[in-house]
Structures are given as C-alpha cells and as structure tokens.
Amino acid sequence: MESSIKLAMVGCSHRQSSLAVRERLAFSPTQTADALAAWRVDHAETEAVLLSTCNRVELYTATRGDQSASSVEAALGHLADFHNVPVDDVRSDVVTLENAEVVRHLFTVAASLDSMVVGEAQILGQVKQAYELAGRLGCTGPLMHHLFQSALRVARRVASDTSLHRHRVSIPSVAISDFAGRIFERFDDKRVLVIGAGKMAQETLDYLTDAGARRLVILNRDYDRALELAEEWHGMPATWASLADELAVADMVVSTTGADRPIVSLADYRQHIARRRYQRPLFILDLAVPRDFDPAIREELGVYLYGIDDLKEACEKNRAERSKELPAAEAIVDEETRRFVAETRHRATGPVIARFREGLEKSQADELERLFDRLPELDERSRREIEQFADRLVGKMLHPPLASLRDESQNGPPHGLLEALQRLFQLKD
C-alpha cells in the first residue's frame, strides 16, 4: 500500500463473535447515520464507512499519514462508546485489519464469500448502501471511493465469472428449508406471520411463496408498508397493535425487524401463548440482530425458536455444497487485491512524477525560448522540428525512471526510488 495511505477495519462478525456480542455493537440505520456524523466531528481527516448487518458490524477507515495504530484504537473506541459498552468487554471478540488485509477482506465480504450463507445476494446491496450513506454524510473521499467502487466491481465479477450465485440462496431460504422443514411437511396450510418489511422480510416472503405458503400475514410498525407487501405477495396486512393476536394464531413466525431490543419478552409470550392450543407447534425464526424474541422463549412447551447463530451448521453444509466454486471466486479476490494494492502504490508516485515532469518541461521551455531568441531567422518549420526534438528528448529522459517506478510498485512501495528521484532532482513537496 502507499506509505501515506492507511486503511483499517475494526469489527466483529459471525466468524469470531457470538450473537450476544454482535447485538451489543449492532447499529440500526438511524444509529449508523448518527455514529458516522459523530465520527466526522471527531475525526474530520479520516474517511469512514460503517457496515452493520445481522451477521457483522465493521467500521472501515482511511487516512493519509502514519496513523494506522491510532485509527484502529479510535475506531474500536467509537464503536464501543456509541453503545456505552466498555472497550475491554468486546476487545477479544473484535478483529482489526490494516492496509492490504482490509482490501482483501472487503472484497471477500462484498462477493459473499464471508457470508454465513455463501453466495447470498443481499450483502452486496448492504455494502453499497453503507458506502452511499457515508458519502451522503460527508464521511468518504477519494480513498474510500476507490476502495468501495473496486469492491462492488469485484463482487460483480465473481457473480458473472463463477456459478457461486447461480442458485438463489439466502439466510431465510436456508433457515426455512433446513429448520422449518424439520417441523412442517408442508406450508400451504400453515398460517405464517412475517414481522418486518425490509429486504430480509422480502427474501423470506419470496422463499415462503416458492415453498408453497399461501396464508401469509405481514405485520409492521408502518401499516402502509405492511399493506404494500401484503398486496405484492397476496397476503394479509396486520397492525402492530395486533402482534399478540397474530402470535396466538400463527403456526410459523419469521421476525426481521430492526428494533434495538426484543419486541416479545418471556412474560409477554407466556401471556399470549396461553391462548394457543398446546398440541399446535409454533415455529419462530428470529432473523433480527438484536434479537426480536427473548431467547428464553425457546424453553416454552411446543415452541421451536431459532436465531441467526443456530444456522451455522446448515450454512456450513451450504458452503460445502458450493466448495467447488470457492477456489475460482477466491482466485478472483486474490487477483483483484493485488491489482488494487499495485494501483495504490503506483498512485503514490503520482505527485513526485508530476513534479519531475514539470521540472523537465519548464527547463525545456526555458531553453527553447533562449534558443529561439538567439536564432530569430529560423522559419516556422525549423522551430517545429526543434520543438519536436526537445519533446522526444524529454520523453526519453522520463521513460526509464517511470518504468522503474511502475515495476517496483508491483512488489512493494517504491520508497527508495522515490526518495532518490526527489534528492537527485531536488523535487520539493
């Protein structure tokens, strides 16, 4: 990486952190905007993008200067302080990456190679939305623009050059087919309550419809949004106030809200479940982070409650099934990471090359002017020949150092060559 550009990533994901930790650090869309706004106030010189999904919370930063260590600590502190969580409580669950590691990780995330369900399409949209939100809030600049635009391009290349995304797959599809399928032999006669109206809810409705579900109920705080989805998926809308009544008659519940605390506590549930017939099982798939249902509810009679972390075994099975395509996808990520790093290193030479070129071109112009003043009898054709000769000479003088810098940047930052060029030709910053 360019010596003056420092990339860092601080965060946690399903790979190394429990759901309990991810819940403590999760950001709703509103909280994400607030956290970025606060970052801009405290760290105006450091670009930032905050990615928060049901499986990961990651703060990406980019700055010019030798401040990578301080950037990592600042980012970790910012994540923890926003939620009033002591840093030491989560430090062991948080991963920190720098420079080329950040590039490779983001490319892997955007391409859905690091997802709980490998090949799911939702993560690319989430990465794009995170970047666009940070841009609207003034937290991004040329460094993050180059990084995230490259990540989106890499993800599209993995999707087009491999068959990893050929079969539609998502967290709801894995959860419903693997978990709900154990309990229900069919879905067409089941009353299914979907809580929430975001993209996860739409993915759920899409898969449920394909699986044969016909009695769909969509419940959301915004009733108009619930009505809109109900019309699209031929279901029934429900008001937020009817949550208890809908839980009492549902056979299956899929919850996907962005609430910052459980929407159904154990006490609430006991009050509602008393109205159910105990011989009717209730399947609850809680896909929200933080969780929508108190985990203690799973101990109630006739209840089958599963959360995001319960999907790991099924997701590993999905990864194994797609393992044949993983090497090709990972090879693309490796290639694109090397390209990005080489391009970034080469860009480091830009200012020095520009000053070198400007110095030679100024000397060329000064000498041509002096020559033409001494030879006023030269005709226009002779002047053009001399100017072209001077241009070719400067071009040949520029070629060897530029080629050396380009070749050197393929293997690492060309610090030695840059410093030598600056000293030899007295190129000031």
CORTAMO-V990823 format. One line per field, one symbol per residue. phi: phi as a letter, one per 40 degrees, with the letter a starting at -180 (. if undefined). psi: psi as a letter, one per 30 degrees, with the letter a starting at -180 (. if undefined). burial: I if it has 16 or more other ideal C-beta (glycine too) atoms within 10 Angstrom, else O. A space follows every 50 residues. Layout:
phi: ???
psi: ???
burial: ???
This chain:
phi: .cccbbbabbibaccbbcccccccbcbcdcccccccccccccbccbcabb bbbcbabbbcbaabhcbccccccccccccccdcfbddccbdccbbbbbfd ccdccccccccgcbccbcgccccccccccccccccccgcbaccccccccc cccccccccccbbdbcbcaadcccccccccccbbcabcbbcbbbbhaccc ccdcccccccchcbbcbbbaccccccccccccbfbbcaccccdcccccbc cabbbbcbccadcbcccdcccccccccccccbcbbcccbcccbddccccc cgbbbbbdcccdcccccccccbccccdccccccccccccccccccccccd ccccccccccccccccccccccccbcccccccccccccccccccccccdd ccccccccccbidcdcccccccccbfccc
psi: lkffkkklkkalafefkleeeeefgkkleeeeeeeeeeeeefiffklkkj jjaffljkjklklkligeeeeeeeeeeeeeeeghkkefffeffkkklkbe eeeeeeeeeeggfglejkfkfeeeeeeeeeeeeeeeggflaeeeeeeeee eeeeeeeeeeflgegekkkleeeeeeeeeeffekflffgkjkkjklgaee eeeeeeeeeefgkfikkkklejeeeeeeeeeeghaklklefgeeeeeffk ekkjkhlgkglkfjleeeeeeeffflkffjkjkkjjgkjlkfkkfffffl kgkjkkaefffeeeeeeeeefgfffeeeeeeeeeeeeeeeeeeeeefffe eeeeeeeeeeeeeeeeeeeeefefiffkleeeeeeeeeeeeeeeeeeeee eeeeeeeeffflkheeeeeeeeeeghjl.
burial: IIOOIIIIIIIIIIOOIOIOIIIIIIIOOOIIIOIIOOIIOOIOOIIIII IIIIIIIIIIIIIIOOIIOOIIOIIIOIIIOIIOOOOOOIOOIIIIIIIO IIIIIIIIIIIIIIIIIIIIIIIIOIIIOIIOIIIOIOIIIOIIOIIIOI IIOIIOIIIOOIOIIOOOIIIIIIIIIIIIOOOIOOIOOIIIIIIIIIOI IIIIIOIIOOIOIOIIIIIIIOIOIIIOIIOOIOIIIIOOOOIOOIIIOI IIIIIIIIOOOIIIOOOIIOOIIOOIOOOOOIIIIIIIIIIIIIOOIOOO OOIIIIIIIIIOOIIOOIIOOIOOIIOOIIOIIOOIIOOIIIOIIIOIIO OIIOIIOOOIOOOIOOOIOOOOOOOOOOOOOOOOOOOOOIOOOOOOOOOO IIOOIOOIIOOOIIOOIIOOIOOOOOIOO
